[in-house]
Every structure is written in C-alpha cells, then in structure tokens.
C-alpha cells in the first residue's frame, strides 16, 4: 500500500473527530485510525524544519521515541485529538496496548532483522542490544557496531507511519515537495540520507531538495486503469516514430529518454530509471505512469524535429 493511500484513509477515518491544529507539549494525542498515540515533549523551534522529540505508541509495538520535524508532527496532529479522561483510563482503547514488549526507537527489539547504513550503502543486520534510539547490531559482513534510528537504521520491507514521521521514505513513494513556495505532488526517485539530498519527480521535471521540504502525499492516487486503456479520450499510443535515445541537444548531461513503441524509459540526474507509458495527444507526446490518469511529462515536438521538455530541448542521439 502506498503512503498516500494510507494517509488518505486516515483523513477519511478521522473526519468525524474534532481535529487539532495547536500543538501542546506533554499532551497525549489519540490517533484511532492508526490505532496509535502520540506525545510531543519539545521542539527546537517554531519552524517547519525544526526537530521535535516525539513518542508514539501503537498496537503490539509499545512506545517508540525519536525525532521528527515540526512539519511532520503537525501533519499527523491534524488527524488526531487530545486524549479524553475516558481514553486515559482505558489504555487498550483503539487497540493500543498498555504494556507490550520493550522496544527501541522505531519499534525494533533484540533479534529483529533490519538494515543499517554503512559506507557502502544499506546492509542487513540483526539486533543484539537496544539502548533507546541506538542499536548494537551484527552486520551481514560479520562486523558488530552501534547504529542509531532513524539516520542509520531502517526496517526491512515497507516503511511505517512512524518511519515517515521520522523522515524515512522509499524510492517511488508518492510525496509532496515544497518548491517556490508551493507544495507539488511528486514521486521520490532518489535519496542520499547522509547528504540530506532527495530527488522528487514532479510534472515537468525533477526537484532536488532536502528532507525538511518533503512530506507524505495526502492526495488519493488516481484510479487504476489497464495499460491498454487510454488515460483520457483522444489519446493514441505512440508508434515507433520516435524510437531511440534522446538527450539534451546542448550536451547537458543527466537527462535521457529512450522511446520504444508504447514505452519510454526516463532518466533524470542521478535518479533511478523510470518506465512510462507513451501516448500521443495530437502532435504532443505525453508520458504516464502505469495505470495513472494524470501525465507525468508533456513533450512538444519542435519544427526541426527536436523534442521540447520544460527542462531542456532533446535531440535523438542513438537508436
């Protein structure tokens, strides 16, 4: 399940609750849609990128304490409400356990398999000791080392809401990115946590930004459709007319589109290659994610035979 789908369901599920917009330190907030609770102890400041000390408690995982940006805290806060007297006397309400196994930040415990960040990238490891937000692990290369969550520790498999609040994302997650004062919908295509650098593909190109300018998407994903079904009336599948490798005509590196009939493989900067459906809207080329109904790129065909994107003019450089 994509992150955007999770958040959309939370918004619908909590529509009947009085939403909270003012953050109070030390107050327990109930988030029944995710069977979780949240408490914020402090924040470094009032700005969106300032870090806050947050504790979350969810069903079967006990309390987890870590760091989240104020922006991330406020995003979840709008889906929660301050704990009532009745709820405080009923720890099991909403499926949140009063006890549970002892865990560290992120919900990991001794014996769990996870991933750690090393000089060579992410590596599998097993937890040997837990100390708050730090984990002593045995790495798959044979080494034993202390690593901290969330910067150096990730879970195997799909990330959770707690992980996103802590600032962790997966490639291809649907997110929103702050660009020129506006939040744009996009897809995360590359990340470098060590350098705090993230690439988000939005309509028209890629935005390179920092973690503080990213948040999970709250827009419901488009309804799926068959790959052979046109995203909208009037579109026709691309033929082999533009087949080949297209790159910026000015020699600028880092961008490439390889057309193959109805498919196009798009590469931008250091981002992973992205497969797109190729359709014609009259003389214009439009690219769509598989099953999507909103285009990811619109490409004009110039009179000299080159292709014009919002970022650069493309010229055919190979077959």
N, C-alpha and C positions, 0 to 999 in steps of 0.2 A: 504494500500500500504506500503510495507516495505521501510525502509530508503534507502537501497541500490538501489531500483528501482527508488526512487526519484532522487538520485544523478546521477545515470546512465542517466536518461532522461535529466538532466541539462547539462551534458557533451555533449550529442548529440545535444541538442538545442543550445548550445553556441559555437559549433565548428566553426562557421563562423566568430566569433568575435576575435579580437586580444586579446589574453589572457594577464593578468597582473601578473607578478611574484615579482615586487618590491613594498613593502608596503610604502605608503606615508600617513602621518598623516594629518587629516583635509580635505582630498580629498574625494569627493563623488564618489562612485563606483556604476555603474548601473549593475544590475543582471537581465536582461529581462526575462530569462527563468522562474524565480520565481516571476516576477513582483515585484521586491524589489530593494531597495538601501541600501548601507552600508557606514558608515563613521567610521574610527578608530581615536580616539582622542589621545591615548597614549598607550604604552605597558611598563610593568615593566622592560623588558629586551629583549635581542635577542633570548633567548632560547625557545624551543617549548612549555615548560610548563609555561612560564611567562604569567601573566594575562594582557589582554588588555581591555581598556574602549571602547566599541563598541556601535554604534547606528544603528539600522536597521529600515527601513520604508517599509511597504508592503501594498498591496491593502486592503482598508477597515479597517485597524487596526492602522494607524498613526505611529508615531515614538516610538520606544522602545529602551531603553538604558540599558545596563548591561555589565557583564564581560564574556569574552571568552578567551581561551588560544590562544597564538600566533599561535600554530599549527592549531587550528580550523579556525582561521581567514585566514591563508594562504591557507587552503584547499578550502575555498569559494572564495578567491581572484582570484584563477586560473580560475574561471568560470565567472568573472566579468570584466568590463573595466571601466576606468576612465570616468566620465561624460563629454560629449562634450558640447560646448557652446549651441548648438541647444537643447540638452536634458535639460540643466539647465533653459532654457526659456520655457520649456514645462513640468511643474510638473506632468501632467497627463500621460506622455508617459509611455507605458508599464503597464498601469493600476494602477500606484502608485498615490494615492491621494495627493493633495497639503495640504489638511486640515485633516478632519476626527475627530472622537471622541477622546477626551483626554483619554489617557491610561497610565498605568504604565509600568515598565519593564516587558516584557513577553506578553504585549498586553491585560492585564486584566483591567477592569473598575468596577465601583460601580454596584453591583447587580449580577456580574458574579459568577457562581458556580465553585469551584476549589478544590484542595486538599492541605492540609498543613501537614508538618512533625511535629509529636509530639513524646513524649517519647514512646508511644505505637504504633508508625508507622504512616502511611498516613491516614488522616481523611478528610472527606468532610467538606467544609466551604463555606460561602458566603461573598463576599467583601462588606465592609461597607464604607471604606475610602481608598484613594490612595495617596501615598506620594512617588513619584519617583519609586524606586525599592522596597518600603515597602508597605504592605497592612494590614489594620486593618480589621479583619475578625470575623465573628460569626461562631464558630465551631459547628459541629453536636452534640457535647456533652454539648452544652449550654454556653461554655466559649467564651469570646471576647479577642483577642490577636493580637499583631502585628507580622507579618511574612514577610520575605524578599525573593525575587526571585533572583537567581534560587535555592538557597540552601534549602529553606523551603516551596516553593510554586511550585505546578505542575498543569497543566491543566487536566481536565477530558478528556478522550478519547486519540486519537493518538497524539503524540508529533509532533511539527512542526520543520521546519528548524531552526528557531530562538532558539528553545529549545535545539536542538542538538549543535548549536554553543555555547550555554551557558553551555553545559556539561550535559544535561539530556538525559537519554536513558530509553527504556522499556526492560523488560525481553523478550528474543528471538529476539531482534534486531540483524541484521547482521552487524558486525563491523570488524575493523582491530585492532589488538593488537600488540604493539612493544615488541618483545621477542628476546633476544640475538642479538640485532642489526637488526632484520628483522621484517617487517610488515606481520603478518599472518592473513588470513581470519578466522573468527570465529563467534560464536553466544553468545551473552550476556546471562548468565544463572543466575547470582546473583549480587545484588549490595547493598552496605551499604554506602549511601552518607555521613552519619555522620563520619564514619571511613575512608572514601575515599578508599574503597576496592571494587573491581569488579572482578568477575569470568567470563572468556571468554573460551568457549569450542572450541578448535581447533582440527585438526586431530591429534589423538594420546593422547589427554588428555585435561586438563584444566589449563589455566594460570591465576593466581591471581595477580592482578596489581592495579594501581591507575588510576584515571581519565586522568592524563596527558599522559598516554600511550595508550589511546583509541581514535579512530576516526571512523566516519561512513564508511561503506564499499563502495567502488566505483566499485566493480566488479558486473556485471549483474548477477542476480540469475539464476540458471540453469532452462532450460525449464521444465515446469511441466510434469509429466507423471502419468499414472494410477498406483494405489498401486499394482495391479496385474502384471504390466509390469516390466520385469527385467531391472535394471538400465543399464546393458550392456550385450552383448551376452555372454553366457556361465555360467551365474549365475543361481542357482536354489534356491527356497525358503527353508528356514530352516524347518526341521520337528520337532518332539518332542524330538529328541535325547539329546539335551542339556537343556531341560526344567528344571527350578528350579532357586534357588537363589545362585549366585556366588559372592564370596567376596575374598579379598586378602588372600592368604594362610599363610602369615606371621602375620596375625592378625591386620594389619594396618587398621584402621577404615576410614570411609568417602567415600568408593567406593563400588558400588554394581551394579550388572547386574542381572535382573530377566528375563529369557527367557520363552516365552510362544508361542511355534509354530513359526509363522512368525513374531512375535513381540518380542521386547526386551525393557525393561524399565531400563534406565541408570541413576544412581545417582552418583555424584562426589562431595565430600566435602559437603558444605552447599547449593549446587546448587539445584534448583528445579528438580524433576524427569523428564527425557526426554524420550519420546516414539520414538523408532526407528524401521525401517523395518529390518528384519533379513534375510540375504541371504548367501548362501554357494558359495565360489569361490574355487572349488576343496576341499581340506581339510581345507581351511581357512574360518573363519566366517567374514563377512563384514556387517557393520551396516550403514543404510542410513536414513536420514531424509525423511519424507513422500514426495514423488514426486521429490526428488533430484536425480541427476545423478553422484554426487561425494560422495564417502563414508565419513562418519564422524568418523568411527573407523574400524581398521583392527585387527583381533584377530587370533593368531596362536594357533593350537591345539597341545599341547606337548605330547610326547610319554607316559607319566604317566597319561594322561587323564586330566591334568590341562589345563587352558587356559592362554595364554600369551598376555598381552597388553603391550603397550610401557611404562606404568607406573608401572604395578605390575603383578605378577602371581596370577591367580584366581582359587579358588577351590570351588567345589559345597558344600554349607553349609546347604541347605534346599530345600524343594520342592516348 
